């Protein structure tokens, strides 16, 4: 895992290696990056991190 990457991307790679079905990571316009895993009971587990977005971006 690359520590310079977003923590969500690092964890997504771990989940992918374990063959766990999930969505692809997505970055929302407000800076949240997330992916979703559904557990065996159908509950959605959302893993996310928040980026600091400057007003100049």
C-alpha positions as CSV (number, residue, x, y, z in Angstrom):
1,X,0.0,0.0,0.0
2,X,1.2,3.5,-0.8
3,X,0.9,5.8,2.2
4,X,0.8,8.9,-0.2
5,X,-2.5,7.6,-1.6
6,X,-5.8,8.5,-0.2
7,X,-6.7,6.1,2.7
8,X,-9.8,5.1,1.0
9,X,-7.8,3.9,-2.0
10,X,-5.5,2.0,0.2
11,X,-8.4,0.2,1.9
12,X,-10.1,-0.4,-1.4
13,X,-7.0,-2.2,-2.6
14,X,-7.1,-4.4,0.5
15,X,-10.8,-5.2,0.0
16,X,-10.1,-6.0,-3.7
17,X,-7.3,-8.4,-2.8
18,X,-9.6,-10.2,-0.4
19,X,-12.1,-10.7,-3.2
20,X,-14.8,-8.7,-1.4
21,X,-17.4,-7.2,-3.8
22,X,-17.6,-3.4,-3.6
23,X,-18.2,-0.3,-5.7
24,X,-15.3,1.6,-7.2
25,X,-14.0,4.5,-5.2
26,X,-15.7,7.8,-6.2
27,X,-14.9,11.4,-5.4
28,X,-17.8,13.7,-4.8
29,X,-17.7,17.4,-5.7
30,X,-17.7,18.4,-2.0
31,X,-14.4,16.4,-1.5
32,X,-15.6,13.1,0.0
33,X,-14.0,10.0,-1.5
34,X,-15.9,6.8,-0.8
35,X,-16.6,3.2,-1.8
36,X,-19.4,0.8,-0.5
37,X,-19.4,-2.8,0.6
38,X,-22.5,-4.8,1.2
39,X,-22.3,-7.2,4.1
40,X,-24.0,-10.7,4.0
41,X,-27.1,-9.3,5.7
42,X,-27.5,-6.6,3.1
43,X,-26.2,-3.7,5.2
44,X,-24.2,-1.1,3.2
45,X,-20.8,-0.2,4.8
46,X,-19.5,3.1,3.4
47,X,-15.8,3.7,3.7
48,X,-14.8,7.3,3.1
49,X,-12.3,10.1,3.7
50,X,-12.7,13.8,3.4
51,X,-10.3,16.0,1.4
52,X,-9.7,19.6,2.2
53,X,-10.7,21.6,-0.8
54,X,-9.5,25.2,-1.1
55,X,-11.7,27.9,-2.6
56,X,-9.0,28.4,-5.3
57,X,-9.4,24.9,-6.8
